[in-house]
């Protein structure tokens, strides 16, 4: 296995391309995957081209999704965060729908979908053809958490749950009211509330959580605080440094 960038008793970080590391993780060893891959919308990352042709982007997604399917346990779950709809008029895409199509084709089973509002997009005031059916702009200020599973919907072994009543009810509703991330530690960071809900709702204490696009380490910090074990993979050394510092001070 590749040498970790950082590790403690419960968390491991790898500074590498996720495809390189995923191939070395033993199959059926992960309980829950939570991640938000690069959105392919031209964000200027320091170690990734976020502006691939869409067909190439989905081909790349299929490669790492196959590895996630392999490393998940038979009752493992996969939470994939992406936009429901994005792009300019005349060139719109529905990434999460496409990723669900790919996932089911390669062997994942559909568990459900939760949505949350990206408040930075909700403030947009583009109208397109004002007060006309000619070409009005349809804003979609939502991201979705696509929840998939490998083979078995029900967890096979009993464990210790950590979710409270109010959070359980909101998670089950499929509409997750979460604050927008304000720390801006990276150019695209989801709020801590997102992995907090996924981890509490879909895993037991001491389960192993994986984030192959770790960014600033939000999933790992939350997993550590909730008594889970966690593995993070991140291609940017700059982001790995931020994640390490967050974990050491958590």
Helices and strands as residue ranges (DSSP letters): E 6-7, E 11-15, H 18-22, E 30-35, H 54-71, E 72-83, E 86-88, E 91-93, H 95-106, E 109-117, H 119-122, E 142-149, H 165-173, H 192-202, E 208-211, H 218-225, E 229-234, H 237-249
